[in-house]
Amino acid sequence: MVIIPTKKSVKSFTALVKSHLDSVFENDDSNVPKHVLDLVTSLPKQRLDPVTGRHDFKTYGTTAPYATTQPKQSVTKKPTSNGIARSRPTQPREDLNSSTISTMSATDDWLMGIEPDSSNKTLRSKTNAPSPKTRKPKLTNNKSNEPIVTYKSIRVTNADAYRCNQGEFLNDTIMDFALQYFVDQTPNDNIHIFHTTFYPLLLKNPQRTASTVPPLDEKIFEKEYVFIPINEGLHWSLIIVCYANDAEKRSIMYCDSLGGQIRESQVLNVNEYLGYRYRLEDPKRDDDLIELEASLAQLPKQENSCDCGVYVIEYIEQLAKSFPEQIPVNNSKLFSQKDIDAKRKELFDNVMNLAKHQKVEASIDVEDEVFEIKKQ
């Protein structure tokens, strides 16, 4: 606790402390409060005045839980109109916690054994401004963490479905739900779409991941296109292995809705996985996979800071339906922002329709509308 004494109380405070110290070392501590006595008797024995043999009060000014001197203020010199600089104390340090600053009266009470008055409002604080209001959630019930849909082992909760709102980031659950739903609705044997859990597994152990994800009976190098959604730094991007089944045309295309540069670390990690997988799928191969070169696709860019996940979903769906022959793809008008907004509503409708089919209660706010499904 940092104490700033007043001028009037410094002398009386010093005398009071010395009186307590003298009483203790003269074996007359009957009038000394117990907590002060405990403090004084616990002081280091080696700190004694060489003349009197008593504890020197001056040596404890910086180690006691109270201060007896006014903190030294720094001085700045401000030139006046006549050119003469005058000394003026600067403002008190702002790094001190204002809630720990009090007047000397509080220390006097402590020494006398008087309990502090909780109603005392003399603390000088600059941090009493009201805290900003926190954003209230839009969920209309208290079951935000309860699953409302279970789809192919993907458990979608109320809170997950709420992320379909405009201005919300899509999490991995909604991403996996959207991609799995698309695969089931539009089956295509020429493509493979990884779940969002794939890339984190690859980072931990690329060799083991190559031997298990996907199962070896599903041949990655027999697919024409392989889609890998990646989340790093709170941003969704997409890597596409193009013409995986063609050794001469095989390459990597990087898709980023922010239009940034290719993340070389991601490309290297994917190449490492492909190298292991190439030999595992066909042990009879006597050659190694040559590291694939990466190119940057020119696709529609997001117009805000939260739609990157929806853009990745739209990239996959649009390119999987009709993949251009030229790599990298150069089509900035493949879809529009209106399509992205419609995709959010479509994702929400898919979740709600499945919830209704599974006879599960759900009530979510999407924009200003409330969609409710009652248990049948």
Buried (B, 14 or more C-beta within 10 A) or exposed (E): EEBBBEEEBBEEBBEBBEEBBEBBBEEEBEEBBEEBBEBBEEBEEEEBEEEEEBBEBEBBEEEBEBBBEEEEEEEEEEEEEEEEEEEEEEEBEEEEEBEEBBBBBBBBBBBEEEEEEEEEEEEEEEEEEEEEEEEEEBBBEEBBEBBBBEBEEBEBBBBBBBBBBEEBBBBBBBBBBBBBBBBEEEEBEEBBBBBBEBBEBBBEEBBEBBEEBEEBEEBBBEBBBBBBBBBEEEBBBBBBBBBBBEEEEBBBBBBBBEEEEBBEEBBEBBBBBBBBBBBBBEEEEEEEBEEBEBBBBBBBBBEEEBBBBBBBBBBBBBBBEEBEEEBBBEBEEBBEBEBBEBBBEBBBEBBBEBBBEBEBBBBBBBEEEEBEBEEE
